[in-house]
Amino acid sequence: MNFLIDANLPRRLVNLFHERGYQAVHTISTGNIRNKELEALRTMNFEKIISELTNNRFVELTREHVIVHA
C-alpha cells in the first residue's frame, strides 16, 4: 500500500509509515512559497511533468528539480 503525505503535514510522518512496512512520500517539496512562484515553477516544468507522468507513477516538484518516482 502506498501513501502520499500532504505537504501541510510533518515530513516525519513518512517515517511512521516506513517503520510499519508501507511506502510513503511527502508531497510537493517547494516549502513555503508564494502562489505566483509556485505557478511559475509549474509553468516552467509543465512539459517535463506531463512527459514523466506518462511512464512513471508520480513526479515531485521542488524549487530546483522535478524528481521522478518510477
For each residue, the residues with C-beta under 8 A, 3 or more apart:
1: 22 23
2: 22 23 24
3: 17 22 23 24 25
4: 24 25 27 58
5: 9 11 13 14 17 24 25 26 27
6: 9 27
7: 26 27 28 29 30
8:
9: 5 6 13 26
10: 13
11: 5 14 26
12: 15 16
13: 5 9 10 16 17 24 26
14: 5 11 17 18 24 25 26
15: 12 18 19
16: 12 13 19 20
17: 3 5 13 14 20 22 23 24
18: 14 15 21 22 23 24
19: 15 16
20: 16 17
21: 18
22: 1 2 3 17 18
23: 1 2 3 17 18
24: 2 3 4 5 13 14 17 18
25: 3 4 5 14 58 60 69
26: 5 7 9 11 13 14 29
27: 4 5 6 7 60
28: 7 60 61 62
29: 7 26 60 61 62 63 67
30: 7 33 37 38 41 61 62 63
31: 63
32:
33: 30 37 38 41 63
34: 37 38
35: 38 39
36: 39 40
37: 30 33 34 40 41
38: 30 33 34 35 41 42
39: 35 36 42 43
40: 36 37 43 44
41: 30 33 37 38 44 45 61 63
42: 38 39 45 46 49 61
43: 39 40 46
44: 40 41
45: 41 42 48 49 61 66
46: 42 43 49 50
47: 50 51
48: 45 51 52 66
49: 42 45 46 52 53 59 61 66
50: 46 47 53 54
51: 47 48 54
52: 48 49 55 56 59 66 68
53: 49 50 56 58 59
54: 50 51
55: 52
56: 52 53 59 68 69 70
57: 69 70
58: 4 25 53 69
59: 49 52 53 56 66 67 68 69
60: 25 27 28 29 66 67 69
61: 28 29 30 41 42 45 49 65 66 67
62: 28 29 30 65 66 67
63: 29 30 31 33 41
64:
65: 61 62
66: 45 48 49 52 59 60 61 62
67: 29 59 60 61 62
68: 52 56 59
69: 25 56 57 58 59 60
70: 56 57
